[in-house]
Amino acid sequence: MNKVILLHKRPVGKPALSDFKFAIEEDPVADEGELLLKTLYVSVDPYLRGRMSDSKSYVPPFQLNKPIQSGIIAEVIRSNHTDFKIGNFVSGNLEWKEYQISVGSGLTKINDSADNLSKYLGILGMTGLTAYCGLTEIGDPKAGETIVVSGAAGAVGSVVGQIGKILGCRVVGITGADEKVDLLKSKFHFDQAINYKTAGNLKEAIGNACPAGVDVYFDNVGGEISDAVLANINKYARIPLCGAISLYNETKPPVGPRIQSVLLVKSSLMRGFIVSDFSDKFPAAIKQLASWLKEGKLTYAETIVEGFDHIPQAFLDLFEGKNEGKMIVKI
Ligand code: NDP
């Protein structure tokens, strides 16, 4: 029998385990032109929170009592499809099921060994692409400039900071734990890192860490942390607006400082983006990320949780900051 995870209720505020439901279905069987996939690794991502609500966005909401979907790496264990063989590894936006049927559309083959697959959900997958495209296309950093990144020890943030260093910038990270501050400096070679939970006056702390001001702010979190960074931007600053995790569980979004005057007097650009906006850049971006990885210029962290039953908890833990680097569930 096949285990499946469904959306049981639409969360109000912070999501909870009771918003998910485990179900059992008959073992799926692949017909002509179909594949049977075995789930190996599941990506849990903050954006899934948005899809759990019934609001219009860039992707349709999940449906109640239907399986949740996310980035998944799977193995082909039966194939009635000419393009795929048993033993192929694939990635795609798939359902939270132990086994599932696919007709092959939307799947990408992964030519790598079985113990090397999880990175295709992170550094060589969606979050690596988000970091690369958001920073280079909108942030447009120049050597010698100062980049600040929030959510710095997470999947996207840790890659943004490292790319900033490769491009010759001064990089300052903002994160929520002292161990993550250490990780940013030791493993990812950030110049400075700030714990927003203990820094006190964050605006001042950022000012001290960025004596020449902030030229690029890669915003992963929004809210008060971003207010404090915006108070330190230089003229012509660029602000890729990647995420706003601090606001995703708010039932009534808080009102902060109005930012128009800041952007106006600093002649600055703030631009929201969805990684798929840059899909034409993906092949070149993956090539560059893979080459930096091979050369040892780029590294990555993963928090791997084991077991299909733990997928919902791993997702909830993103909102508690329990991950370093990419949060992944190994089945
Ligand atoms: P992360 O790996 O960064 O995980 C989430 C992290 O967010 C946590 O570890 C935690 O770190 C931090 N966090 C949680 N709650 C809060 C809060 N209230 N205030 C501040 N920080 C908080 O996730 P990703 O790297 O996958 O995603 C980072 C951001 O980028 C998210 O906002 C996500 O939605 C967005 N995103 C956008 C994409 C796009 O196409 N625009 C694509 C992918 C991601 P800490 O301990 O430091 O608080």
Boltz pocket constraint, residues with backbone or C-beta under 6 A from the ligand:
constraints:
  - pocket:
      binder: B
      contacts: [[A, 44], [A, 45], [A, 46], [A, 47], [A, 126], [A, 127], [A, 130], [A, 151], [A, 152], [A, 153], [A, 154], [A, 155], [A, 156], [A, 157], [A, 174], [A, 175], [A, 176], [A, 177], [A, 180], [A, 219], [A, 220], [A, 221], [A, 225], [A, 241], [A, 242], [A, 243], [A, 244], [A, 245], [A, 246], [A, 247], [A, 273], [A, 274], [A, 275], [A, 276], [A, 317], [A, 318], [A, 319], [A, 320], [A, 321], [A, 322], [A, 323], [A, 324], [A, 325], [A, 326], [A, 327]]
      max_distance: 6.0
